[in-house]
Amino acid sequence: MAGHLLRLPEGDRRRRFHGTISEDGIEAYARLILRARRTKVIGWFHGGVLRGSAELSWSPGAPAEAAFSVEPAFRRHGVGRGLAERVRRAASNRRLESLIVYTDAGNLPMRRLAARIGAHTRMEDGEIEGRVPIGHGDAFSFWSEFAEEERGFLYAIAQGLTRPWRHRLANLAQTKRLATPEPLG
């Protein structure tokens, strides 16, 4: 995860983290977010390398937050839209009431993505807050999320990106994120 965030251009990192962040800060953030209990990280891989990610974070009684990052060479191919749809499904499966995305007014791709997922936006001091109402998941959405994660897990095994099955089964309760490769264009 840290490698992906470090490959983002400086301006994109500043937008993603709402300010400057050091390389050490990004590495610490990646370690933290991958261990966070109420966070789901969804990745998009190309050639066995993480090139896009979405994070869904929630806590009881508060709206969930989503954050997205896609490396420049992989933008405008539906990667962000696919990640956003999966985040929205994950939020509905967890019975979260709404989802919030934050960005600055100049981040047009993120503003377009927020609009595509149904965000109602408001601007304050150059910052955009998008609130997405979330419905509750059904049996199909639960099954879809499970199938996506298992497909990603099998892909990771085939690519040698994860540890053997034994480790996966021993840590099943902690496993909450595996990526699914999606073709470009």
C-alpha positions as CSV (number, residue, x, y, z in Angstrom):
1,M,0.0,0.0,0.0
2,A,2.8,2.4,0.9
3,G,4.5,1.8,-2.5
4,H,1.3,2.8,-4.3
5,L,0.8,6.0,-2.3
6,L,4.5,6.9,-2.7
7,R,4.1,6.5,-6.5
8,L,1.5,9.2,-6.6
9,P,2.7,12.6,-7.7
10,E,3.3,15.2,-5.0
11,G,0.1,17.2,-5.8
12,D,-2.0,14.0,-5.8
13,R,-0.5,13.0,-2.4
14,R,-1.3,16.5,-1.0
15,R,-4.9,16.1,-2.2
16,R,-5.2,12.6,-0.9
17,F,-4.0,13.5,2.6
18,H,-5.3,17.1,2.6
19,G,-1.8,18.5,3.1
20,T,1.8,17.5,2.8
21,I,3.0,14.2,4.2
22,S,6.5,12.8,4.4
23,E,7.5,9.4,3.0
24,D,7.9,8.1,6.5
25,G,4.4,9.4,7.3
26,I,2.9,7.6,4.3
27,E,4.6,4.3,5.4
28,A,3.3,4.7,8.9
29,Y,-0.2,5.5,7.5
30,A,-0.2,2.4,5.3
31,R,0.8,0.2,8.3
32,L,-1.9,1.7,10.4
33,I,-4.7,1.6,7.9
34,L,-4.1,-2.0,7.0
35,R,-4.5,-3.0,10.7
36,A,-7.4,-0.7,11.5
37,R,-10.4,-2.7,12.8
38,R,-13.2,-0.6,11.2
39,T,-11.5,-0.1,7.9
40,K,-11.8,-1.9,4.6
41,V,-9.1,-1.4,2.0
42,I,-9.9,-2.3,-1.6
43,G,-7.1,-2.5,-4.1
44,W,-6.8,-2.6,-7.8
45,F,-3.8,-4.4,-9.2
46,H,-2.2,-4.3,-12.6
47,G,0.6,-6.7,-13.4
48,G,0.7,-7.8,-9.8
49,V,1.3,-4.2,-8.5
50,L,-1.2,-2.1,-6.5
51,R,-2.1,0.8,-8.8
52,G,-5.3,2.0,-7.2
53,S,-7.0,1.8,-3.8
54,A,-10.1,2.8,-1.9
55,E,-10.5,3.0,1.8
56,L,-13.7,2.8,3.7
57,S,-13.5,3.8,7.4
58,W,-16.3,3.9,9.9
59,S,-17.1,4.2,13.6
60,P,-20.4,3.8,15.4
61,G,-22.7,6.7,15.2
62,A,-20.6,8.6,12.6
63,P,-20.8,8.7,8.9
64,A,-18.3,6.5,7.1
65,E,-15.5,8.1,5.1
66,A,-14.1,7.0,1.8
67,A,-10.8,7.9,0.2
68,F,-9.5,7.0,-3.2
69,S,-6.2,7.0,-5.1
70,V,-5.3,5.9,-8.6
71,E,-1.9,6.3,-10.2
72,P,-2.0,8.7,-13.2
73,A,-1.2,6.1,-15.8
74,F,-4.4,4.1,-14.8
75,R,-6.9,7.0,-14.7
76,R,-9.7,7.4,-17.1
77,H,-10.1,3.7,-17.5
78,G,-12.9,3.1,-15.0
79,V,-10.6,2.1,-12.1
80,G,-11.9,4.8,-9.7
81,R,-15.5,4.1,-10.7
82,G,-15.0,0.4,-10.0
83,L,-13.4,1.1,-6.6
84,A,-16.2,3.5,-5.7
85,E,-18.9,1.0,-6.6
86,R,-17.1,-1.6,-4.4
87,V,-16.8,0.9,-1.5
88,R,-20.5,1.7,-1.8
89,R,-21.4,-2.0,-1.8
90,A,-19.2,-2.6,1.3
91,A,-20.8,0.3,3.1
92,S,-24.3,-0.9,2.4
93,N,-23.3,-4.5,3.5
94,R,-22.2,-3.0,6.8
95,R,-25.5,-1.1,7.2
96,L,-23.8,2.3,7.2
97,E,-26.2,5.2,6.7
98,S,-24.1,7.4,4.6
99,L,-20.6,7.8,3.2
100,I,-18.6,11.0,3.1
101,V,-15.8,11.9,0.6
102,Y,-13.7,15.0,1.0
103,T,-11.7,16.8,-1.7
104,D,-10.5,20.2,-2.7
105,A,-12.4,22.3,-5.2
106,G,-9.7,21.9,-7.8
107,N,-9.8,18.1,-7.8
108,L,-12.2,17.7,-10.8
109,P,-11.7,13.9,-11.2
110,M,-12.7,13.3,-7.6
111,R,-15.6,15.6,-7.9
112,R,-16.8,13.7,-11.0
113,L,-16.4,10.4,-9.1
114,A,-18.3,11.7,-6.2
115,A,-21.2,12.8,-8.5
116,R,-21.2,9.3,-10.2
117,I,-21.7,7.6,-6.9
118,G,-24.6,10.0,-6.0
119,A,-22.8,12.3,-3.6
120,H,-24.7,15.5,-2.6
121,T,-21.9,18.0,-2.4
122,R,-21.3,21.3,-0.6
123,M,-18.3,23.6,-0.6
124,E,-16.8,25.4,2.3
125,D,-13.5,27.3,2.3
126,G,-12.3,25.6,-1.0
127,E,-13.1,22.1,0.4
128,I,-15.8,19.9,-1.0
129,E,-17.7,17.5,1.2
130,G,-19.8,14.9,-0.7
131,R,-22.4,12.9,1.3
132,V,-23.6,9.7,-0.3
133,P,-26.8,8.1,1.1
134,I,-26.3,4.4,1.5
135,G,-29.1,1.8,1.3
136,H,-28.9,-1.6,3.1
137,G,-27.3,-4.5,1.4
138,D,-29.2,-7.6,0.4
139,A,-28.1,-11.2,-0.1
140,F,-26.8,-10.5,-3.6
141,S,-24.6,-7.6,-2.5
142,F,-23.2,-9.7,0.4
143,W,-22.5,-12.5,-2.0
144,S,-20.9,-10.2,-4.6
145,E,-18.5,-8.7,-2.0
146,F,-17.5,-12.1,-0.8
147,A,-17.0,-13.4,-4.4
148,E,-14.9,-10.3,-5.3
149,E,-12.6,-10.9,-2.3
150,E,-12.2,-14.6,-3.0
151,R,-11.5,-13.9,-6.6
152,G,-8.9,-11.3,-5.5
153,F,-7.4,-13.8,-3.1
154,L,-7.1,-16.5,-5.7
155,Y,-5.5,-14.0,-8.1
156,A,-3.0,-13.0,-5.4
157,I,-2.1,-16.7,-4.8
158,A,-1.6,-17.2,-8.5
159,Q,0.7,-14.2,-8.6
160,G,2.5,-15.1,-5.5
161,L,1.3,-11.9,-3.8
162,T,0.1,-13.5,-0.6
163,R,1.1,-16.2,1.9
164,P,-0.1,-19.8,1.7
165,W,-3.7,-20.9,2.4
166,R,-2.8,-21.9,5.9
167,H,-2.0,-18.3,6.9
168,R,-5.2,-17.1,5.3
169,L,-7.4,-19.5,7.1
170,A,-5.7,-18.9,10.5
171,N,-6.3,-15.1,10.1
172,L,-9.7,-15.2,8.4
173,A,-11.3,-13.0,11.1
174,Q,-8.7,-10.3,10.4
175,T,-8.7,-10.6,6.6
176,K,-10.8,-7.8,5.3
177,R,-9.1,-6.7,2.1
178,L,-8.0,-8.4,-1.0
179,A,-7.8,-6.8,-4.4
180,T,-9.4,-7.8,-7.6
181,P,-7.7,-7.1,-10.9
182,E,-9.8,-5.4,-13.5
183,P,-8.9,-5.0,-17.1
184,L,-8.2,-1.5,-18.4
185,G,-10.6,-0.1,-20.9
